[in-house]
């Protein structure tokens, strides 16, 4: 399996950067609308960023070639650049649930061709034992034991081969014809019916017009947006399969209406830009749930709350507004509201009292994170143990002080909290505790008592957030910012990382600066969000930076292997 994975990796890297200029008919029509997942890679877009000869001439590519085993004495990569593959196009892979296939998943790839004759020549040269058949203009062949391919003049379709495994006989324990036995003799496995892969390929090439994903306007919108990489997750299909599974019904629980996930899907588009990778994500809601999701996206996280959080030496911050009205509507819609109220009544409260206590605004920060070797006196601990230190803070904005105090009384009565000065402490270990402080507007929790009090007093409002953090955190219902560079700089690998791997660790530390994701706004019946992964090199395209990083890591691995062989 590993050798096929390596081969697929090299082929993918190869075709991304090939150069050809033929127009190919829209091959999205071959994707069925009930595909659970569809991934696309726009090679025309990526080809504008990096040239093919830059990759094939690289040391990294040559090393990858070496790791791809020969197939029947022939180099699998020989002639891949002249295999008739159209690289100025979009390649797709889609997944469907099918228990006949390995892991219950049927994987199908769609590869545009500009010269079917060249592809056939490539197959004959690199898979000389493959038997090519021709059926109504579609040629097909098994390439090894894991892959079956079919092609016409414009398109190559690749399908993972069905696992034709024996099936265990099904015996009903209640059947009187099968009485219990102390030492039963296992029945022989029932031979699996032979699978006609040619028939599977015929199905793949003949998707009915009313069954193609091209009819889905949201999928078409995603694919026409020009992203480098796209990902489509069909939640309607996934949920329908899950709820129809007998195992799901056997677990019992709340029965949900199919209307909840009708036409729901998650669409993502990713782009390799100069100095960063960006992602635009959209969750398409069902009409049944649209009002609830609209409520969740109606308000941004409270700006004053964000400003109160400690921002000096900031490692990470999460801020969000979680609509309490939306939570209640969700519970009511799914039939959980009555069940929750029944359970809460034993504590003398209900869902309304709990939700009314909060505004729904909350934030979490991590500051001054440091990981270092534990010490025994002035020397590192002999067992290689490590200590983690830093400040962790959490804040909730209060809506109704009286109702919030009632919840605090319930917590105090349970013995969870101990009074400390003007707040409370919750021990979490022999040496560590979380401290809780509260005023009329906020509840603050921190592993440092002074920090909790400082949040309430607004002591940190004068210190502004780092510019990138402020840009990503403010003005959204949900936002997360993570300073990768700062965290990695404060982690001392010590004995945790072998000396020979220090170069790999050093290069990794220099690759990225920060990560952020924000959004939650509801527009056009969908929740929208955006992510950014920023690189240290701001002047170069991120895909080239990644290629350069891969080359450096490959060199480091080679040196490590050479040094180990020298012992």
VEXFI-434186 format. One record per residue (C-alpha): x, y, z; residue number from 0. Coordinates in pm, 1 decimal, decimal comma. Layout:
<pts>
       px       py       pz   i
        X        Y        Z NUM
...
</pts>
This chain:
<pts>
       px       py       pz   i
      0,0      0,0      0,0   0
    285,4    236,9     84,6   1
    444,4    196,2   -256,4   2
    116,6    289,4   -427,3   3
     85,7    593,5   -202,8   4
    435,5    702,7   -302,0   5
    356,0    650,0   -667,5   6
     36,7    851,7   -640,9   7
    223,8   1131,2   -464,4   8
    483,6   1161,2   -738,3   9
    223,1   1147,4  -1013,5  10
     20,8   1421,7   -843,4  11
    327,6   1643,0   -806,5  12
    411,4   1576,9  -1169,0  13
     77,6   1655,9  -1328,6  14
     31,9   1971,9  -1124,5  15
    310,3   2138,0  -1317,5  16
    276,8   1993,5  -1668,5  17
    208,2   2234,7  -1956,1  18
    -60,1   2176,9  -2218,9  19
   -320,6   2397,5  -2387,0  20
   -625,7   2200,5  -2503,7  21
   -982,1   2286,8  -2415,6  22
  -1162,4   1990,7  -2264,8  23
  -1541,0   1954,1  -2224,2  24
  -1672,5   2005,3  -1873,2  25
  -1596,3   1679,5  -1691,3  26
  -1777,1   1780,5  -1372,4  27
  -2081,9   1615,3  -1525,5  28
  -1923,9   1278,4  -1441,5  29
  -1950,5   1348,6  -1067,8  30
  -2277,3   1208,5   -925,8  31
  -2481,2   1440,3   -705,3  32
  -2479,3   1189,2   -418,2  33
  -2099,1   1192,8   -381,9  34
  -2018,4   1239,3    -13,1  35
  -1699,4   1435,7    -79,9  36
  -1549,0   1602,6   -385,5  37
  -1197,5   1749,1   -398,5  38
  -1068,7   1949,2   -692,6  39
   -727,2   2087,4   -784,3  40
   -710,9   2366,1  -1042,5  41
   -383,0   2300,9  -1218,4  42
   -429,6   2589,3  -1458,6  43
   -438,9   2829,6  -1165,3  44
   -142,8   2666,4   -992,2  45
     53,3   2654,9  -1316,8  46
     63,1   3034,5  -1318,0  47
    266,7   3024,5   -998,6  48
    532,1   2762,1  -1059,3  49
    688,7   2607,2  -1367,6  50
    704,1   2233,9  -1436,2  51
   1079,9   2228,1  -1495,8  52
   1134,3   2386,0  -1155,5  53
    983,1   2075,6   -998,3  54
   1117,8   1801,0  -1221,8  55
   1465,7   1946,3  -1194,1  56
   1456,2   1964,7   -817,3  57
   1643,4   1729,5   -588,8  58
   1322,3   1663,3   -394,5  59
   1144,8   1532,8   -704,0  60
   1436,4   1307,8   -794,0  61
   1438,4   1163,3   -443,5  62
   1065,1   1096,6   -468,7  63
   1121,0    918,4   -797,6  64
   1375,3    688,0   -634,8  65
   1119,2    583,3   -373,9  66
    863,0    476,8   -634,5  67
    919,0    105,5   -704,4  68
    948,0    -24,0  -1055,3  69
    642,2   -192,6  -1201,8  70
    730,5   -517,8  -1375,1  71
   1077,8   -385,9  -1445,8  72
    954,5    -54,7  -1586,8  73
    991,1    285,3  -1424,1  74
    643,7    407,1  -1332,2  75
    746,5    769,7  -1381,8  76
    900,0    717,4  -1723,2  77
    710,3    928,5  -1975,0  78
    456,2   1074,8  -1731,6  79
    513,6   1417,7  -1888,9  80
    404,5   1273,0  -2225,2  81
    111,5   1065,2  -2102,6  82
   -153,6   1280,5  -2269,5  83
   -264,8   1442,0  -1944,1  84
   -405,8   1794,2  -1976,6  85
   -255,7   1991,9  -1690,8  86
   -426,7   2321,0  -1772,5  87
   -747,1   2189,9  -1625,7  88
   -908,5   2081,6  -1300,0  89
   -862,7   1732,3  -1158,1  90
  -1128,6   1583,5   -930,7  91
  -1152,2   1303,2   -677,6  92
  -1488,6   1205,7   -532,9  93
  -1589,9    959,7   -261,3  94
  -1905,4    752,4   -225,3  95
  -2002,8    507,4     46,5  96
  -1998,4    151,2    -85,7  97
  -1937,8   -146,7    142,5  98
  -1803,2   -355,7   -144,7  99
  -1489,4   -140,2   -154,8 100
  -1191,9   -117,1     78,3 101
  -1288,6     65,6    398,4 102
  -1643,2    100,6    265,9 103
  -1544,9    388,7     36,5 104
  -1545,2    402,7   -342,1 105
  -1276,7    647,3   -457,9 106
  -1297,0    783,1   -812,0 107
  -1055,6   1022,1   -982,4 108
  -1125,8   1229,3  -1293,9 109
   -818,7   1326,3  -1499,8 110
   -865,3   1530,2  -1821,1 111
   -677,8   1408,2  -2129,5 112
   -561,3   1598,3  -2434,7 113
   -425,9   1291,5  -2613,2 114
   -580,4    953,9  -2532,4 115
   -332,1    781,9  -2762,9 116
    -39,2    906,1  -2557,6 117
   -208,5    782,1  -2240,0 118
   -257,9    435,6  -2389,3 119
    107,1    427,0  -2493,2 120
    207,0    520,6  -2140,0 121
     -3,3    233,8  -1999,7 122
    147,0    -18,0  -2241,9 123
    501,9     93,1  -2163,6 124
    467,9    105,1  -1787,1 125
    214,5   -174,4  -1731,4 126
    304,3   -429,7  -2001,0 127
     95,4   -701,8  -1836,6 128
   -220,2   -488,7  -1826,7 129
   -495,5   -617,7  -2056,1 130
   -666,9   -324,8  -2229,8 131
  -1029,0   -382,3  -2332,3 132
  -1251,1   -163,4  -2551,6 133
  -1625,0   -135,8  -2490,2 134
  -1831,1    120,0  -2682,8 135
  -1550,6    373,1  -2707,4 136
  -1432,7    331,9  -2349,6 137
  -1102,9    154,6  -2295,3 138
  -1018,1      9,7  -1955,9 139
   -746,4   -185,1  -1776,0 140
   -640,6   -297,9  -1430,3 141
   -314,8   -133,8  -1324,4 142
   -178,5   -361,5  -1057,2 143
   -408,9   -486,6   -784,0 144
   -534,4   -157,0   -641,4 145
   -635,0     54,3   -938,6 146
   -871,0     21,1  -1234,2 147
   -867,8    282,7  -1511,4 148
  -1093,2    368,1  -1801,8 149
  -1067,3    639,5  -2064,9 150
  -1224,5    791,5  -2370,5 151
  -1071,3   1058,4  -2593,5 152
  -1114,5   1335,9  -2336,0 153
  -1114,8   1184,4  -1989,4 154
   -934,7    928,9  -1773,6 155
  -1129,8    782,3  -1479,7 156
   -947,8    599,4  -1199,0 157
  -1132,4    378,2   -947,7 158
   -996,3    193,8   -646,1 159
  -1037,0   -180,8   -691,8 160
  -1311,0   -355,1   -498,0 161
  -1195,4   -577,4   -213,2 162
  -1339,9   -911,6   -320,9 163
  -1320,6  -1071,0     23,2 164
  -1510,4  -1376,8    148,1 165
  -1823,7  -1300,9    346,8 166
  -1895,5  -1465,4    680,6 167
  -2223,9  -1661,5    682,8 168
  -2511,2  -1483,0    853,6 169
  -2678,7  -1699,1   1121,8 170
  -2975,1  -1584,2   1325,2 171
  -2916,6  -1698,9   1687,4 172
  -3293,8  -1720,6   1734,2 173
  -3338,7  -1962,2   1444,3 174
  -3437,1  -2306,7   1578,8 175
  -3236,3  -2464,2   1300,3 176
  -2919,8  -2335,6   1470,3 177
  -2939,1  -2452,3   1834,7 178
  -2666,4  -2334,1   2076,1 179
  -2353,0  -2548,0   2084,2 180
  -2080,2  -2561,3   2345,9 181
  -1802,1  -2593,4   2089,5 182
  -1953,0  -2494,4   1755,9 183
  -1755,3  -2565,0   1441,7 184
  -1708,5  -2241,8   1246,3 185
  -1888,1  -2245,6    915,9 186
  -1666,1  -2193,6    612,5 187
  -1671,5  -1841,4    465,1 188
  -1909,1  -1786,8    177,4 189
  -1719,1  -1704,1   -139,2 190
  -1776,0  -1346,5   -249,6 191
  -1946,3  -1290,2   -579,7 192
  -1705,9  -1182,7   -852,9 193
  -1704,8   -807,0   -912,3 194
  -1723,6   -668,8  -1264,8 195
  -1498,7   -361,8  -1257,4 196
  -1575,1   -297,5  -1622,6 197
  -1938,0   -251,4  -1523,1 198
  -1832,9     -9,2  -1248,1 199
  -1636,1    189,4  -1504,4 200
  -1935,3    194,9  -1737,1 201
  -2143,4    345,5  -1455,2 202
  -1876,2    608,5  -1390,7 203
  -1883,4    719,2  -1755,0 204
  -2262,1    732,6  -1781,5 205
  -2394,1    964,5  -1511,8 206
  -2749,8   1066,5  -1601,5 207
  -2815,1   1436,2  -1661,2 208
  -3051,8   1453,3  -1364,6 209
  -2797,2   1278,7  -1139,4 210
  -2492,2   1497,4  -1200,9 211
  -2354,4   1738,4   -942,4 212
  -2353,5   2006,7  -1212,0 213
  -2718,0   2066,6  -1121,9 214
  -2615,3   2183,3   -774,8 215
  -2586,2   2563,0   -798,0 216
  -2377,0   2586,1   -480,6 217
  -2120,4   2335,8   -607,1 218
  -2107,1   2514,9   -941,9 219
  -2052,0   2846,2   -761,9 220
  -1759,2   2694,2   -572,3 221
  -1596,7   2552,2   -884,4 222
  -1642,7   2871,6  -1085,2 223
  -1472,9   3080,5   -815,4 224
  -1124,1   3001,3   -947,8 225
   -971,1   2862,5   -627,1 226
   -651,5   2656,8   -647,9 227
   -802,0   2373,7   -442,7 228
  -1167,7   2308,2   -362,3 229
  -1340,8   2075,7   -120,0 230
  -1712,5   1991,2   -119,4 231
  -1867,3   1791,4    166,0 232
  -2223,4   1673,3    106,3 233
  -2372,5   1674,1    455,7 234
  -2716,3   1580,3    325,9 235
  -2579,7   1257,0    182,0 236
  -2362,7   1180,5    486,0 237
  -2643,4   1241,6    736,5 238
  -2897,8   1047,9    532,3 239
  -2666,7    746,3    521,2 240
  -2588,1    775,9    891,0 241
  -2951,6    799,6    999,7 242
  -3055,3    509,8    775,5 243
  -2786,1    282,4    919,7 244
  -2946,5      9,7   1135,7 245
  -2665,7     55,7   1387,9 246
  -2773,2    418,2   1436,8 247
  -3132,8    317,9   1499,7 248
  -3018,8     50,3   1744,4 249
  -2849,6    315,4   1959,3 250
  -3181,8    491,3   2012,3 251
  -3195,9    857,0   2106,5 252
  -3358,9   1160,1   1948,2 253
  -3523,6   1115,5   1609,8 254
  -3429,6   1395,1   1368,6 255
  -3619,8   1507,1   1062,0 256
  -3443,2   1478,3    723,6 257
  -3553,0   1839,2    665,4 258
  -3278,8   1946,4    908,0 259
  -3003,0   1855,2    661,7 260
  -3181,3   1882,9    326,5 261
  -2941,7   2044,7     75,1 262
  -2680,6   2110,5    345,8 263
  -2318,4   2113,4    234,9 264
  -1977,0   2251,7    329,2 265
  -1784,0   2426,5     50,3 266
  -1416,3   2526,3     84,4 267
  -1183,0   2706,0   -152,8 268
   -808,8   2732,8    -81,5 269
   -550,0   2949,9   -257,6 270
   -168,6   2959,9   -251,4 271
    -89,7   3330,8   -238,1 272
    225,5   3530,7   -183,3 273
    328,8   3473,8    176,4 274
     15,1   3286,8    280,4 275
   -249,9   3024,9    214,5 276
   -608,6   3146,3    235,4 277
   -932,8   2956,4    266,0 278
  -1293,0   3063,6    213,0 279
  -1548,7   2831,3    368,3 280
  -1926,2   2826,7    335,0 281
  -2179,5   2610,5    516,8 282
  -2507,2   2592,4    326,3 283
  -2800,6   2551,2    561,7 284
  -3130,0   2376,9    505,3 285
  -3440,3   2597,1    484,3 286
  -3561,5   2431,8    804,4 287
  -3257,7   2549,8   1002,7 288
  -3181,7   2877,4    822,8 289
  -3353,3   3094,9   1084,3 290
  -3147,9   2941,1   1364,0 291
  -2815,5   2980,4   1182,7 292
  -2909,8   3338,2   1096,1 293
  -2950,9   3402,4   1468,2 294
  -2606,4   3254,1   1538,7 295
  -2450,3   3490,7   1284,5 296
  -2638,5   3804,4   1386,7 297
  -2390,4   3952,3   1637,9 298
  -2013,9   3983,3   1662,7 299
  -1812,0   3894,0   1970,5 300
  -1821,0   4183,3   2216,7 301
  -1543,2   4432,9   2141,5 302
  -1505,1   4550,0   2502,8 303
  -1465,2   4189,1   2615,7 304
  -1187,1   4131,4   2361,4 305
  -1010,7   4449,7   2471,1 306
  -1010,1   4331,9   2833,8 307
   -814,6   4016,1   2757,8 308
   -437,6   4019,0   2825,7 309
   -262,1   4079,8   2493,4 310
    102,7   4111,7   2595,1 311
    304,5   3808,8   2481,4 312
    -12,4   3670,2   2323,4 313
     12,1   3312,1   2199,6 314
   -351,8   3245,0   2118,5 315
   -693,6   3407,4   2148,4 316
  -1042,6   3276,6   2079,1 317
  -1343,9   3510,2   2086,9 318
  -1704,5   3433,3   2000,5 319
  -2066,5   3530,3   2039,0 320
  -2279,9   3219,6   2080,0 321
  -2642,2   3329,7   2051,1 322
  -2840,6   3207,8   2351,3 323
  -3158,6   3259,4   2150,3 324
  -3013,7   3036,4   1879,5 325
  -2915,6   2769,9   2133,5 326
  -3269,1   2752,5   2271,4 327
  -3420,2   2739,4   1922,0 328
  -3180,7   2457,7   1829,4 329
  -3273,0   2259,6   2141,0 330
  -3642,9   2311,3   2073,6 331
  -3612,4   2212,3   1708,3 332
  -3425,4   1890,8   1790,4 333
  -3656,2   1792,5   2076,5 334
  -3395,8   1837,1   2350,3 335
  -3550,7   2135,5   2528,0 336
  -3802,6   1938,2   2730,9 337
  -3545,6   1675,1   2823,0 338
  -3300,4   1941,8   2940,3 339
  -3563,1   2122,3   3147,2 340
  -3661,6   1795,8   3311,5 341
  -3304,5   1731,9   3420,7 342
  -3241,5   2089,9   3534,7 343
  -3556,9   2096,9   3744,3 344
  -3379,4   1881,3   4003,2 345
  -3144,7   2177,6   4058,1 346
  -3428,9   2426,3   4080,2 347
  -3360,7   2588,4   3745,2 348
  -3434,4   2551,6   3373,4 349
  -3289,7   2630,2   3031,4 350
  -3433,1   2983,7   3026,0 351
  -3271,4   3074,9   3357,1 352
  -2933,1   2944,5   3242,7 353
  -2936,7   3107,6   2899,6 354
  -3069,0   3438,3   3034,6 355
  -2769,1   3457,1   3266,8 356
  -2527,8   3499,8   2972,1 357
  -2503,5   3729,8   2672,6 358
  -2333,9   3451,7   2476,7 359
  -2002,5   3639,1   2456,0 360
  -1689,6   3455,2   2566,4 361
  -1314,8   3467,1   2508,1 362
  -1009,9   3254,6   2583,5 363
   -643,0   3354,1   2576,6 364
   -307,7   3187,1   2625,1 365
     -7,2   3408,0   2706,7 366
    359,2   3356,3   2795,2 367
    354,9   2987,1   2701,0 368
    689,9   2820,3   2754,7 369
    793,2   2455,4   2740,9 370
   1131,5   2360,7   2882,9 371
   1317,2   2073,9   3042,9 372
   1229,4   2006,1   3403,8 373
   1523,9   2067,1   3632,4 374
   1671,1   1896,3   3931,1 375
   1856,0   2176,1   4100,0 376
   2051,8   2355,9   3827,4 377
   2060,9   2056,8   3593,0 378
   1801,5   1911,2   3352,4 379
   1593,9   1631,9   3500,8 380
   1747,6   1293,2   3424,7 381
   1417,0   1143,0   3316,7 382
   1383,0   1401,7   3038,9 383
   1059,0   1536,8   3184,1 384
    941,3   1879,0   3075,4 385
    754,1   2168,2   3232,6 386
    489,4   2382,9   3067,5 387
    417,6   2727,4   3204,0 388
    204,3   3019,8   3093,7 389
   -108,3   3220,2   3159,7 390
   -450,6   3086,0   3062,1 391
   -756,9   3309,8   3087,0 392
  -1127,0   3269,4   3011,5 393
  -1403,6   3527,6   3034,6 394
  -1782,9   3518,9   3002,2 395
  -2002,3   3827,3   2968,6 396
  -2295,3   3835,1   3212,2 397
  -2645,6   3930,0   3099,4 398
  -2851,7   3889,0   3418,4 399
  -2649,2   3914,3   3739,4 400
  -2921,4   3764,2   3962,1 401
  -2965,2   3455,7   3745,6 402
  -2589,3   3419,4   3704,2 403
  -2542,7   3436,7   4082,0 404
  -2796,8   3157,3   4116,9 405
  -2581,6   2936,3   3894,5 406
  -2277,0   3026,6   4100,3 407
  -2464,7   2925,7   4415,5 408
  -2533,0   2582,6   4264,0 409
  -2162,4   2542,1   4184,2 410
  -2059,2   2651,1   4534,7 411
  -2307,9   2413,3   4695,2 412
  -2154,1   2124,3   4503,1 413
  -1816,7   2193,7   4664,0 414
  -1649,9   2272,9   4332,1 415
  -1515,5   2611,6   4445,6 416
  -1332,5   2738,2   4753,2 417
  -1348,4   3106,3   4863,8 418
  -1021,1   3295,7   4808,2 419
  -1003,8   3668,4   4890,8 420
  -1267,5   3828,4   4665,0 421
  -1309,1   3526,6   4442,8 422
  -1289,5   3151,6   4431,7 423
  -1034,4   2880,7   4357,2 424
  -1085,1   2549,7   4180,2 425
   -791,0   2313,9   4250,5 426
   -685,6   2107,8   3949,2 427
   -371,6   1946,3   4093,4 428
   -152,3   1948,9   4401,4 429
     18,7   2269,0   4290,1 430
   -220,2   2431,9   4041,3 431
   -559,8   2599,9   4063,7 432
   -789,6   2814,0   3854,0 433
   -911,0   3136,9   4009,7 434
  -1256,2   3284,5   3951,5 435
  -1349,6   3650,4   3988,4 436
  -1680,9   3818,9   3903,7 437
  -1840,0   4164,2   3886,3 438
  -2171,0   4285,2   3743,4 439
  -2063,1   4239,6   3381,3 440
  -1806,5   3961,7   3357,0 441
  -1687,5   3636,1   3506,2 442
  -1312,9   3584,1   3463,3 443
  -1120,0   3260,3   3512,4 444
   -740,7   3229,6   3509,3 445
   -463,6   3013,2   3645,5 446
   -320,6   3337,1   3787,0 447
   -524,5   3520,3   4049,4 448
   -397,6   3866,5   3951,9 449
   -488,4   3810,1   3586,9 450
   -851,5   3726,8   3666,6 451
   -881,6   4046,1   3869,0 452
   -702,5   4246,5   3601,3 453
   -953,4   4139,2   3336,7 454
  -1244,2   4263,1   3549,9 455
  -1069,3   4591,7   3628,0 456
   -982,7   4656,1   3263,0 457
   -611,1   4671,1   3338,2 458
   -515,5   4523,7   2999,3 459
   -726,4   4754,0   2779,8 460
   -442,6   5002,2   2734,8 461
   -220,9   4737,4   2572,9 462
   -333,9   4693,9   2213,7 463
   -354,3   4360,4   2038,3 464
    -80,1   4283,2   1785,2 465
   -185,3   4427,3   1448,4 466
   -240,5   4090,3   1277,5 467
   -433,3   3956,0   1576,6 468
   -657,8   4263,6   1592,6 469
   -732,7   4237,4   1219,7 470
   -840,0   3875,4   1251,9 471
  -1019,0   3883,5   1589,3 472
  -1241,2   4191,0   1579,2 473
  -1571,2   4220,4   1394,6 474
  -1680,4   3855,9   1371,1 475
  -1922,1   3622,2   1553,7 476
  -1630,3   3378,3   1585,0 477
  -1254,3   3429,9   1561,2 478
   -937,8   3238,6   1647,1 479
   -581,3   3367,1   1625,1 480
   -273,4   3152,2   1692,4 481
     80,8   3294,3   1690,1 482
    276,8   2994,2   1561,5 483
    610,8   3172,5   1553,4 484
    592,9   3290,5   1912,8 485
    487,7   2949,2   2045,3 486
    764,2   2764,3   1860,6 487
   1027,7   3015,2   1967,7 488
    937,7   2950,2   2331,8 489
    955,8   2573,1   2311,0 490
   1296,9   2443,0   2409,1 491
   1317,8   2094,2   2256,5 492
   1610,5   1992,3   2477,2 493
   1642,1   1616,2   2504,6 494
   1292,7   1572,3   2362,9 495
   1423,2   1609,5   2006,4 496
   1730,3   1405,5   1903,9 497
   2031,1   1611,7   1802,5 498
   2022,5   1479,5   1447,8 499
   1665,4   1612,9   1408,3 500
   1751,5   1963,3   1523,9 501
   1787,4   2088,2   1165,0 502
   1436,5   1968,1   1081,4 503
   1301,6   2140,5   1390,3 504
   1493,3   2458,6   1309,7 505
   1357,6   2475,4    953,6 506
   1005,0   2406,4   1079,4 507
   1029,8   2696,2   1323,1 508
   1112,0   2933,9   1037,9 509
    830,0   2828,3    805,4 510
    511,0   2982,7    950,3 511
    420,2   3293,1   1150,1 512
     53,5   3264,2   1245,5 513
   -283,6   3105,2   1176,1 514
   -630,8   3255,1   1198,5 515
   -988,9   3161,3   1123,1 516
  -1291,1   3385,2   1161,7 517
  -1644,6   3433,4   1039,9 518
  -1983,3   3294,9   1133,7 519
  -2173,0   3563,7    943,6 520
  -2494,3   3440,3    779,4 521
  -2558,0   3548,0    421,2 522
  -2745,7   3394,8    126,8 523
  -2869,7   3104,5    339,3 524
  -2514,1   3015,1    439,9 525
  -2261,4   3068,5    718,5 526
  -1933,2   3203,5    589,1 527
  -1580,9   3199,6    730,7 528
  -1223,3   3269,6    626,1 529
   -882,8   3131,1    726,0 530
   -525,5   3244,1    672,3 531
   -200,3   3056,0    724,1 532
     82,4   3309,4    705,8 533
    441,3   3223,3    611,4 534
    761,6   3388,5    729,3 535
    863,1   3450,7    368,1 536
    622,9   3726,1    259,5 537
    776,0   3779,1    -85,8 538
    739,4   3432,0   -235,5 539
    434,8   3228,6   -331,7 540
    342,8   2991,3    -51,4 541
    352,2   2686,7   -278,9 542
    713,1   2762,9   -374,8 543
    797,5   2817,4     -8,9 544
    651,2   2475,8     70,9 545
    851,8   2314,6   -208,6 546
   1170,4   2477,0    -79,0 547
   1085,0   2361,0    272,9 548
   1034,8   2006,2    146,2 549
   1376,6   2010,8    -19,5 550
   1547,4   2126,3    299,7 551
   1370,8   1861,3    507,0 552
   1466,0   1595,8    251,4 553
   1832,0   1703,6    274,0 554
   1817,2   1686,4    653,5 555
   1665,6   1337,6    643,6 556
   1936,4   1222,0    402,8 557
   2208,1   1351,5    633,3 558
   2044,6   1182,2    931,8 559
   2026,7    851,8    746,9 560
   2391,5    881,3    640,7 561
   2506,9    955,7    994,1 562
   2313,1    658,2   1133,3 563
   2465,4    425,8    874,2 564
   2808,9    544,7    980,6 565
   2770,0    392,9   1327,3 566
</pts>
